[in-house]
Amino acid sequence: MQKIIYKILLSHQIELLSVSVLLLRCILGIILFIVGAGKVFGWFSGFGMETTIKFYVQMGISVPLAYTSCYTEFIGGLLLAVGFLTRPSALAVAINMVVATILTLPSGFLGSSGGASYPFTFAIIAISILLSGPLKYSLDNLLFLHKKLVT
């Protein structure tokens, strides 16, 4: 048992890295999917597209960019969760979250209402996924890579 714990804690295994990226992809993807579905369809107690677009326009965001943001969260979240088109999805989500960080920063970085820490954290996770790629546990690996990752 001690050897197993030692191996997990002190070794650099692609298997553990793949699990770590899977967890990041899933948590970011699921949250963004739920938030995006609320904005687009009104699911999960969301406001729906019409109300969301009005809110974005009041913040000074154009209608096309508002639609782009909503669908980036909805579709990008789904794609990240399953690991399909992972790097393009992570790039789109990262850009969306950097813009959201900039827009919410005047409300403060921390705080329960409108703090920039929430989108900033998502931006950093998306950038990490972008840099690492989908790794082993993803549809990208299953469909496109078909190669054994080096340990």
Buried (B, 14 or more C-beta within 10 A) or exposed (E): EEEEEEEEEEEEEEBEBBBEBBEBBBBBBBBBBBBBBBBBEBBEEBEEBEEBBEEBEEEEBEEEBBBBBBBBBBBBBBBBBBBBBBBEBBBBBBBBBBBBBEBBBEEEEEEEEEBBBBBBEBBBBBBBBBEBBBBBBBBBBEEEBEEEEEE
